[in-house]
Amino acid sequence: MVVTFHGLNASHSAFDDYSKVLASNGYTVVSFDLYGHGLSEIPRYDVFGKRYSLDFLVDQAEDVLEYFNLHDRKITVMGISMGGCIAAAFCDRHPERVERLILISPAGLIPKCPIAAKVVKTLHCLIPCVPLCVCRCCFVAKDKINTQDKLTNHMLWRLYVAPKSSTAMLGIIKRVPLWTAQKLYKRVGAMGKPTLIIFGGKDSVTPPSCAAKLQQLFVNSHVVIFPEACHLASYMIPTAIASTSLAFLSVSTDDKASRYAYWLPFGPNGTYIPRDDRHILNDSEAESSQQFSDDEELLTTPITTHYTETSKIANKSHSRGTLFSKKALVVVNQYEGGDIGTNELLTE
């Protein structure tokens, strides 16, 4: 089973292509909109609380899995950008449940914290007041809401339709270690779990220069850098990343990820490796018995997608009380014929 975590100002749809590929190959994929994102509710930022911290977001993931009766399943966590920090934090809390990690353009070691972010961290007590300053008149000029930068464009549209989302964005900047996750990554990396790390060679947000440091922190990791991709690599080359992730899920949890550098469909430098040329390093070891599917075969198996709101989670016996009484959009993709929870749970 794969549990996904999207990035800042994104939503579960960031994993649509990946979910289809993985589900059609027999994996259950759980994707959801983090609070303050997508169609999930936007809890008010609490100055003296923990909303929009890593603990808060990991708590949400726990509740989602418990709601679907999936809390006892072994999982691979997959995160994009900020989602990489959350995936690592989930593994840090539940090392016995996580088998592998797949980190795509992971934040956490961003080289330079912008001055604006430092101001937010210092004056975070003003975050609850920010939505009052966001009104439609701020977006009158067309060129202000139709920039060439896709990340900025998406953020502006998000603020336009949901002004309160600004508190979520600023709260995350304050409480999620987008620039300072080295200690977290070191703890999780020392566990030795197989970890696939993917970067875009032209990523200016989480530059590929972070790759070497991450590979040192994650002692059992393998890095793939796609030279022409930017921070939006997950959107630009979904087939390449999805196929690489699918193959990586076959790597034994007891094996070294680096041995599979030329067994995955794309090599360390992002170059496609034809099926006949793929091999596992160290020929004395037994070759994997599981073969990787051709790209054209990836979407041939029917899948079932379930949409639900987790608004009733608070009615269950949770130690966190009513903290998670908010609504959240959850999407579960599964191989047709697979088994997850009950129909009653899925249709609540």
C-alpha positions as a Markdown table, in Angstrom:
| # | Residue | x | y | z |
|---|---|---|---|---|
| 1 | Met | 0.0 | 0.0 | 0.0 |
| 2 | Val | 1.2 | 3.5 | -0.8 |
| 3 | Val | 0.3 | 6.6 | 1.2 |
| 4 | Thr | 0.9 | 9.9 | -0.6 |
| 5 | Phe | 1.6 | 13.5 | 0.7 |
| 6 | His | 1.4 | 16.4 | -1.7 |
| 7 | Gly | 3.2 | 19.7 | -1.5 |
| 8 | Leu | 2.4 | 23.2 | -0.4 |
| 9 | Asn | -0.5 | 24.8 | -2.2 |
| 10 | Ala | -1.1 | 21.5 | -4.1 |
| 11 | Ser | -3.8 | 18.8 | -3.6 |
| 12 | His | -4.3 | 15.0 | -3.9 |
| 13 | Ser | -4.6 | 15.5 | -7.7 |
| 14 | Ala | -0.8 | 15.7 | -7.8 |
| 15 | Phe | -0.8 | 11.9 | -7.6 |
| 16 | Asp | -3.6 | 11.2 | -10.1 |
| 17 | Asp | -1.2 | 9.7 | -12.7 |
| 18 | Tyr | 0.8 | 7.8 | -10.1 |
| 19 | Ser | -2.3 | 6.4 | -8.4 |
| 20 | Lys | -3.6 | 5.0 | -11.8 |
| 21 | Val | -0.3 | 3.3 | -12.6 |
| 22 | Leu | 0.2 | 1.9 | -9.1 |
| 23 | Ala | -3.4 | 0.8 | -8.6 |
| 24 | Ser | -3.5 | -0.9 | -12.0 |
| 25 | Asn | -0.5 | -2.9 | -10.9 |
| 26 | Gly | -2.1 | -4.2 | -7.7 |
| 27 | Tyr | -1.3 | -1.5 | -5.1 |
| 28 | Thr | -3.8 | 0.4 | -3.0 |
| 29 | Val | -3.0 | 4.1 | -3.1 |
| 30 | Val | -4.3 | 6.5 | -0.4 |
| 31 | Ser | -4.2 | 10.2 | -1.4 |
| 32 | Phe | -5.9 | 13.0 | 0.4 |
| 33 | Asp | -6.0 | 16.8 | 0.6 |
| 34 | Leu | -4.0 | 18.0 | 3.6 |
| 35 | Tyr | -6.0 | 20.4 | 5.8 |
| 36 | Gly | -5.8 | 23.9 | 4.3 |
| 37 | His | -5.4 | 22.5 | 0.8 |
| 38 | Gly | -7.6 | 21.3 | -2.1 |
| 39 | Leu | -11.2 | 20.6 | -1.0 |
| 40 | Ser | -10.3 | 19.9 | 2.7 |
| 41 | Glu | -11.3 | 22.3 | 5.4 |
| 42 | Ile | -9.0 | 25.1 | 6.5 |
| 43 | Pro | -8.7 | 25.0 | 10.2 |
| 44 | Arg | -7.9 | 28.4 | 11.8 |
| 45 | Tyr | -4.3 | 28.9 | 12.6 |
| 46 | Asp | -3.7 | 28.7 | 16.4 |
| 47 | Val | -0.9 | 30.9 | 17.6 |
| 48 | Phe | -0.1 | 28.7 | 20.6 |
| 49 | Gly | -1.1 | 25.4 | 19.2 |
| 50 | Lys | 0.3 | 22.9 | 16.7 |
| 51 | Arg | -2.0 | 23.3 | 13.6 |
| 52 | Tyr | -0.1 | 23.0 | 10.4 |
| 53 | Ser | 2.9 | 21.5 | 12.1 |
| 54 | Leu | 4.3 | 18.1 | 11.0 |
| 55 | Asp | 2.6 | 16.5 | 14.0 |
| 56 | Phe | -0.7 | 18.0 | 12.9 |
| 57 | Leu | -0.4 | 16.7 | 9.4 |
| 58 | Val | 0.8 | 13.3 | 10.5 |
| 59 | Asp | -2.1 | 13.1 | 12.9 |
| 60 | Gln | -4.4 | 13.7 | 9.9 |
| 61 | Ala | -2.8 | 10.8 | 8.0 |
| 62 | Glu | -3.2 | 8.5 | 11.0 |
| 63 | Asp | -6.9 | 9.4 | 11.2 |
| 64 | Val | -7.4 | 8.8 | 7.5 |
| 65 | Leu | -5.8 | 5.3 | 7.6 |
| 66 | Glu | -7.8 | 4.4 | 10.8 |
| 67 | Tyr | -11.0 | 5.6 | 9.2 |
| 68 | Phe | -10.5 | 3.2 | 6.3 |
| 69 | Asn | -9.3 | 0.4 | 8.6 |
| 70 | Leu | -5.9 | 0.5 | 7.0 |
| 71 | His | -3.9 | 1.4 | 10.1 |
| 72 | Asp | -2.4 | -2.1 | 10.4 |
| 73 | Arg | -1.1 | -2.3 | 6.8 |
| 74 | Lys | 2.6 | -2.0 | 5.9 |
| 75 | Ile | 3.1 | 1.0 | 3.7 |
| 76 | Thr | 5.4 | 2.9 | 1.4 |
| 77 | Val | 5.2 | 6.7 | 1.9 |
| 78 | Met | 5.5 | 9.0 | -1.1 |
| 79 | Gly | 5.9 | 12.7 | -0.8 |
| 80 | Ile | 6.4 | 15.6 | -3.2 |
| 81 | Ser | 8.3 | 18.7 | -2.0 |
| 82 | Met | 6.8 | 19.6 | 1.4 |
| 83 | Gly | 5.2 | 16.1 | 1.3 |
| 84 | Gly | 8.7 | 14.7 | 1.6 |
| 85 | Cys | 9.0 | 16.2 | 5.1 |
| 86 | Ile | 5.6 | 14.8 | 6.1 |
| 87 | Ala | 6.4 | 11.4 | 4.7 |
| 88 | Ala | 9.6 | 11.3 | 6.7 |
| 89 | Ala | 7.8 | 12.5 | 9.8 |
| 90 | Phe | 5.2 | 9.7 | 9.4 |
| 91 | Cys | 8.1 | 7.2 | 9.2 |
| 92 | Asp | 9.7 | 8.8 | 12.2 |
| 93 | Arg | 6.6 | 8.2 | 14.3 |
| 94 | His | 5.7 | 4.8 | 12.8 |
| 95 | Pro | 9.0 | 3.1 | 11.7 |
| 96 | Glu | 7.4 | -0.3 | 12.2 |
| 97 | Arg | 4.7 | 0.5 | 9.6 |
| 98 | Val | 6.8 | 2.1 | 6.9 |
| 99 | Glu | 8.7 | -0.2 | 4.5 |
| 100 | Arg | 10.0 | 2.3 | 1.9 |
| 101 | Leu | 10.1 | 6.0 | 1.2 |
| 102 | Ile | 9.8 | 7.8 | -2.2 |
| 103 | Leu | 10.8 | 11.4 | -2.0 |
| 104 | Ile | 10.2 | 13.6 | -5.1 |
| 105 | Ser | 11.8 | 17.0 | -5.1 |
| 106 | Pro | 11.8 | 16.9 | -1.3 |
| 107 | Ala | 11.9 | 20.1 | 0.8 |
| 108 | Gly | 13.7 | 20.2 | 4.1 |
| 109 | Leu | 17.1 | 21.2 | 2.9 |
| 110 | Ile | 16.2 | 24.2 | 0.9 |
| 111 | Pro | 19.5 | 26.2 | 0.8 |
| 112 | Lys | 18.2 | 29.7 | 1.6 |
| 113 | Cys | 15.2 | 30.8 | 3.7 |
| 114 | Pro | 13.7 | 33.9 | 2.0 |
| 115 | Ile | 13.4 | 37.1 | 4.1 |
| 116 | Ala | 9.6 | 37.0 | 3.7 |
| 117 | Ala | 9.6 | 33.5 | 5.3 |
| 118 | Lys | 11.7 | 34.8 | 8.2 |
| 119 | Val | 9.3 | 37.6 | 8.8 |
| 120 | Val | 6.4 | 35.1 | 8.9 |
| 121 | Lys | 8.2 | 33.0 | 11.4 |
| 122 | Thr | 8.9 | 36.0 | 13.6 |
| 123 | Leu | 5.4 | 37.6 | 13.3 |
| 124 | His | 3.4 | 34.5 | 13.2 |
| 125 | Cys | 1.0 | 35.9 | 15.8 |
| 126 | Leu | -0.5 | 38.0 | 12.9 |
| 127 | Ile | -1.3 | 35.0 | 10.7 |
| 128 | Pro | -4.9 | 34.7 | 11.8 |
| 129 | Cys | -5.5 | 38.3 | 10.6 |
| 130 | Val | -4.1 | 37.8 | 7.1 |
| 131 | Pro | -7.4 | 36.6 | 5.4 |
| 132 | Leu | -8.9 | 39.9 | 6.4 |
| 133 | Cys | -6.3 | 41.6 | 4.1 |
| 134 | Val | -7.1 | 39.3 | 1.1 |
| 135 | Cys | -10.0 | 40.6 | -1.0 |
| 136 | Arg | -10.9 | 40.4 | -4.7 |
| 137 | Cys | -9.7 | 43.8 | -5.4 |
| 138 | Cys | -6.2 | 42.4 | -4.9 |
| 139 | Phe | -6.6 | 40.4 | -8.1 |
| 140 | Val | -8.2 | 43.1 | -10.4 |
| 141 | Ala | -5.1 | 43.4 | -12.6 |
| 142 | Lys | -5.0 | 40.5 | -15.0 |
| 143 | Asp | -1.2 | 40.3 | -15.1 |
| 144 | Lys | -1.2 | 39.8 | -11.3 |
| 145 | Ile | -3.1 | 36.6 | -11.5 |
| 146 | Asn | -1.9 | 35.2 | -14.8 |
| 147 | Thr | 1.9 | 35.0 | -14.4 |
| 148 | Gln | 4.2 | 32.7 | -16.3 |
| 149 | Asp | 5.3 | 31.0 | -13.1 |
| 150 | Lys | 2.9 | 28.1 | -12.6 |
| 151 | Leu | 3.6 | 27.8 | -8.9 |
| 152 | Thr | 2.9 | 31.5 | -8.3 |
| 153 | Asn | -0.2 | 31.3 | -10.6 |
| 154 | His | -1.7 | 28.4 | -8.7 |
| 155 | Met | -1.0 | 30.1 | -5.4 |
| 156 | Leu | -2.7 | 33.3 | -6.5 |
| 157 | Trp | -5.8 | 31.5 | -7.8 |
| 158 | Arg | -6.0 | 29.5 | -4.6 |
| 159 | Leu | -5.9 | 32.7 | -2.6 |
| 160 | Tyr | -8.6 | 34.2 | -4.9 |
| 161 | Val | -11.1 | 31.4 | -4.4 |
| 162 | Ala | -10.2 | 30.6 | -0.8 |
| 163 | Pro | -8.7 | 33.6 | 1.0 |
| 164 | Lys | -8.5 | 31.6 | 4.3 |
| 165 | Ser | -6.0 | 29.2 | 2.7 |
| 166 | Ser | -3.4 | 32.0 | 3.3 |
| 167 | Thr | -3.4 | 31.0 | 7.0 |
| 168 | Ala | -2.6 | 27.4 | 6.1 |
| 169 | Met | 0.3 | 28.4 | 3.8 |
| 170 | Leu | 1.8 | 30.8 | 6.3 |
| 171 | Gly | 1.2 | 28.4 | 9.2 |
| 172 | Ile | 3.1 | 25.7 | 7.3 |
| 173 | Ile | 6.0 | 28.1 | 6.6 |
| 174 | Lys | 6.1 | 28.8 | 10.3 |
| 175 | Arg | 5.9 | 25.2 | 11.6 |
| 176 | Val | 7.1 | 22.8 | 8.9 |
| 177 | Pro | 10.9 | 22.6 | 8.6 |
| 178 | Leu | 11.0 | 23.3 | 4.9 |
| 179 | Trp | 14.6 | 24.6 | 5.3 |
| 180 | Thr | 15.7 | 22.8 | 8.5 |
| 181 | Ala | 14.7 | 19.1 | 8.3 |
| 182 | Gln | 18.2 | 17.7 | 8.5 |
| 183 | Lys | 17.8 | 16.2 | 12.0 |
| 184 | Leu | 14.5 | 14.6 | 10.9 |
| 185 | Tyr | 16.0 | 13.2 | 7.8 |
| 186 | Lys | 19.1 | 11.9 | 9.7 |
| 187 | Arg | 16.9 | 10.0 | 12.2 |
| 188 | Val | 14.7 | 8.5 | 9.5 |
| 189 | Gly | 17.7 | 7.8 | 7.1 |
| 190 | Ala | 19.5 | 6.0 | 9.9 |
| 191 | Met | 16.7 | 3.4 | 9.9 |
| 192 | Gly | 18.1 | 2.0 | 6.7 |
| 193 | Lys | 14.8 | 1.7 | 4.9 |
| 194 | Pro | 15.0 | 1.7 | 1.1 |
| 195 | Thr | 14.6 | 5.2 | -0.1 |
| 196 | Leu | 14.1 | 6.5 | -3.6 |
| 197 | Ile | 15.0 | 10.2 | -4.0 |
| 198 | Ile | 14.1 | 12.0 | -7.2 |
| 199 | Phe | 15.1 | 15.5 | -8.3 |
| 200 | Gly | 14.8 | 17.7 | -11.3 |
| 201 | Gly | 18.1 | 19.0 | -12.7 |
| 202 | Lys | 16.6 | 22.5 | -13.3 |
| 203 | Asp | 14.8 | 22.7 | -9.9 |
| 204 | Ser | 15.4 | 26.2 | -8.4 |
| 205 | Val | 13.2 | 25.5 | -5.3 |
| 206 | Thr | 14.8 | 22.3 | -4.1 |
| 207 | Pro | 18.0 | 22.3 | -6.2 |
| 208 | Pro | 19.7 | 19.0 | -7.1 |
| 209 | Ser | 22.6 | 20.1 | -5.0 |
| 210 | Cys | 20.5 | 18.8 | -2.1 |
| 211 | Ala | 20.7 | 15.3 | -3.5 |
| 212 | Ala | 24.2 | 14.5 | -2.2 |
| 213 | Lys | 23.4 | 15.6 | 1.3 |
| 214 | Leu | 20.2 | 13.6 | 1.3 |
| 215 | Gln | 22.0 | 10.5 | 0.1 |
| 216 | Gln | 24.4 | 10.8 | 3.0 |
| 217 | Leu | 21.5 | 11.2 | 5.5 |
| 218 | Phe | 19.5 | 8.3 | 4.0 |
| 219 | Val | 22.0 | 5.5 | 4.3 |
| 220 | Asn | 20.0 | 3.1 | 2.1 |
| 221 | Ser | 19.0 | 5.4 | -0.7 |
| 222 | His | 19.2 | 5.8 | -4.4 |
| 223 | Val | 19.0 | 9.1 | -6.3 |
| 224 | Val | 17.6 | 9.8 | -9.7 |
| 225 | Ile | 18.0 | 13.2 | -11.3 |
| 226 | Phe | 16.0 | 14.1 | -14.4 |
| 227 | Pro | 18.2 | 16.8 | -16.0 |
| 228 | Glu | 15.5 | 18.7 | -17.9 |
| 229 | Ala | 12.8 | 18.7 | -15.1 |
| 230 | Cys | 12.2 | 21.6 | -12.6 |
| 231 | His | 10.4 | 21.6 | -9.3 |
| 232 | Leu | 7.3 | 20.6 | -11.1 |
| 233 | Ala | 8.9 | 17.3 | -12.2 |
| 234 | Ser | 6.1 | 15.3 | -10.7 |
| 235 | Tyr | 3.7 | 17.1 | -13.2 |
| 236 | Met | 6.2 | 17.4 | -16.1 |
| 237 | Ile | 7.3 | 13.7 | -16.4 |
| 238 | Pro | 4.6 | 11.7 | -14.5 |
| 239 | Thr | 5.1 | 8.5 | -16.6 |
| 240 | Ala | 8.9 | 8.5 | -15.9 |
| 241 | Ile | 8.5 | 9.0 | -12.2 |
| 242 | Ala | 5.5 | 6.7 | -11.9 |
| 243 | Ser | 7.3 | 3.9 | -13.7 |
| 244 | Thr | 10.4 | 4.4 | -11.6 |
| 245 | Ser | 8.4 | 4.4 | -8.4 |
| 246 | Leu | 6.5 | 1.3 | -9.5 |
| 247 | Ala | 9.7 | -0.6 | -10.1 |
| 248 | Phe | 11.2 | 0.6 | -6.8 |
| 249 | Leu | 8.2 | -0.9 | -4.9 |
| 250 | Ser | 9.6 | -4.3 | -5.9 |
| 251 | Val | 12.9 | -3.7 | -4.1 |
| 252 | Ser | 13.3 | -5.9 | -1.1 |
| 253 | Thr | 13.2 | -4.1 | 2.2 |
| 254 | Asp | 16.3 | -6.1 | 3.3 |
| 255 | Asp | 18.3 | -5.1 | 0.2 |
| 256 | Lys | 20.5 | -2.1 | -0.7 |
| 257 | Ala | 18.6 | 0.4 | -2.8 |
| 258 | Ser | 21.8 | 1.4 | -4.6 |
| 259 | Arg | 22.1 | -2.1 | -6.1 |
| 260 | Tyr | 19.1 | -1.3 | -8.3 |
| 261 | Ala | 20.5 | 1.8 | -9.8 |
| 262 | Tyr | 20.5 | 0.3 | -13.3 |
| 263 | Trp | 17.5 | -2.1 | -12.7 |
| 264 | Leu | 15.0 | 0.8 | -12.5 |
| 265 | Pro | 13.6 | 2.0 | -15.9 |
| 266 | Phe | 15.6 | 5.3 | -15.5 |
| 267 | Gly | 19.2 | 5.5 | -14.4 |
| 268 | Pro | 20.8 | 7.8 | -11.9 |
| 269 | Asn | 21.1 | 10.5 | -14.6 |
| 270 | Gly | 17.5 | 10.2 | -15.7 |
| 271 | Thr | 18.3 | 8.3 | -18.9 |
| 272 | Tyr | 15.9 | 5.6 | -20.0 |
| 273 | Ile | 17.3 | 2.1 | -19.7 |
| 274 | Pro | 15.8 | -0.4 | -22.1 |
| 275 | Arg | 14.4 | -3.5 | -20.5 |
| 276 | Asp | 17.1 | -5.8 | -21.8 |
| 277 | Asp | 19.8 | -3.6 | -20.4 |
| 278 | Arg | 18.5 | -3.4 | -16.9 |
| 279 | His | 20.5 | -5.3 | -14.3 |
| 280 | Ile | 21.1 | -5.5 | -10.6 |
| 281 | Leu | 24.5 | -4.5 | -9.4 |
| 282 | Asn | 26.6 | -7.3 | -7.9 |
| 283 | Asp | 26.0 | -10.3 | -10.1 |
| 284 | Ser | 26.6 | -12.7 | -7.2 |
| 285 | Glu | 23.2 | -11.8 | -5.8 |
| 286 | Ala | 20.1 | -13.4 | -7.1 |
| 287 | Glu | 18.2 | -11.3 | -9.6 |
| 288 | Ser | 14.8 | -10.1 | -8.8 |
| 289 | Ser | 12.0 | -12.4 | -10.0 |
| 290 | Gln | 9.5 | -9.6 | -10.5 |
| 291 | Gln | 9.6 | -8.0 | -13.9 |
| 292 | Phe | 8.7 | -4.4 | -14.6 |
| 293 | Ser | 5.7 | -3.7 | -16.8 |
| 294 | Asp | 6.0 | -2.0 | -20.2 |
| 295 | Asp | 4.8 | 1.6 | -20.2 |
| 296 | Glu | 2.0 | 0.8 | -22.6 |
| 297 | Glu | 0.8 | -1.9 | -20.2 |
| 298 | Leu | 0.6 | 0.2 | -17.1 |
| 299 | Leu | -3.1 | 1.3 | -17.5 |
| 300 | Thr | -4.7 | -1.9 | -18.8 |
| 301 | Thr | -6.0 | -3.1 | -15.5 |
| 302 | Pro | -9.3 | -1.6 | -14.2 |
| 303 | Ile | -9.2 | 0.3 | -11.0 |
| 304 | Thr | -11.8 | 1.4 | -8.5 |
| 305 | Thr | -11.7 | 4.9 | -7.0 |
| 306 | His | -13.5 | 5.9 | -3.9 |
| 307 | Tyr | -14.2 | 9.4 | -2.8 |
| 308 | Thr | -15.2 | 10.2 | 0.8 |
| 309 | Glu | -15.3 | 12.9 | 3.4 |
| 310 | Thr | -13.7 | 12.1 | 6.7 |
| 311 | Ser | -16.0 | 14.5 | 8.6 |
| 312 | Lys | -17.2 | 11.7 | 10.9 |
| 313 | Ile | -13.7 | 10.8 | 12.1 |
| 314 | Ala | -14.2 | 12.7 | 15.3 |
| 315 | Asn | -17.1 | 10.4 | 16.2 |
| 316 | Lys | -14.7 | 7.6 | 16.6 |
| 317 | Ser | -12.8 | 7.1 | 19.8 |
| 318 | His | -9.7 | 9.2 | 19.2 |
| 319 | Ser | -7.3 | 10.3 | 21.9 |
| 320 | Arg | -7.1 | 13.7 | 20.1 |
| 321 | Gly | -10.7 | 14.4 | 20.8 |
| 322 | Thr | -12.4 | 16.8 | 18.4 |
| 323 | Leu | -9.2 | 18.1 | 16.9 |
| 324 | Phe | -10.0 | 16.3 | 13.6 |
| 325 | Ser | -13.7 | 17.2 | 13.3 |
| 326 | Lys | -12.9 | 19.0 | 10.1 |
| 327 | Lys | -13.8 | 17.7 | 6.6 |
| 328 | Ala | -11.1 | 16.3 | 4.4 |
| 329 | Leu | -11.2 | 14.9 | 0.8 |
| 330 | Val | -9.7 | 11.4 | 0.6 |
| 331 | Val | -9.2 | 9.4 | -2.6 |
| 332 | Val | -8.5 | 5.7 | -2.4 |
| 333 | Asn | -7.4 | 4.0 | -5.6 |
| 334 | Gln | -7.2 | 0.2 | -5.5 |
| 335 | Tyr | -6.8 | -2.7 | -7.8 |
| 336 | Glu | -10.2 | -4.0 | -8.8 |
| 337 | Gly | -11.0 | -7.0 | -6.6 |
| 338 | Gly | -8.7 | -5.6 | -3.9 |
| 339 | Asp | -10.0 | -5.3 | -0.3 |
| 340 | Ile | -10.0 | -2.2 | 1.8 |
| 341 | Gly | -12.4 | -1.7 | 4.7 |
| 342 | Thr | -16.0 | -2.2 | 4.0 |
| 343 | Asn | -18.5 | -0.7 | 1.6 |
| 344 | Glu | -20.3 | 0.9 | 4.6 |
| 345 | Leu | -17.1 | 2.7 | 5.6 |
| 346 | Leu | -16.4 | 3.9 | 2.0 |
| 347 | Thr | -19.9 | 5.3 | 1.5 |
| 348 | Glu | -20.3 | 7.1 | 4.8 |
